[in-house]
């Protein structure tokens, strides 16, 4: 489980580089972090957020209801 303190400081690594975006993430089903700005989705595997841009890109087109739970390990 991601702590509330960690969730407050985590940001989408793509959006924090772009002007005007905050990259705020919302926890979804204790398994995914969803960026509210760009729709990238980052898996949480064994309580560790996988904040790799490639992972966020891979899941960006999926609807949140279609995301696998638990999240798969990155390749």
C-alpha positions, 0 to 999 in steps of 0.5 A: 500500500502506498502511503498518503505522504508518498502519494502527495509528493509523487508526480508524473515524470512526463508532466512535471517537465511540461509547462503548466502541468502538475502531474498529479496522480490518483491511486486506483484500486491500490494497484495503479497511479493515474495521471490526471493531466496526461492519462498515463497510468503507472503500475504499482508492483509489490508496493513499489510504484513503477514510475518509468515513462515507458510504462506510463506510455504503455498503459495511456490508451487503456480505460481505467476499468480495463487495467489488470489487477494486480498490475503486471511486472514491467518487461 
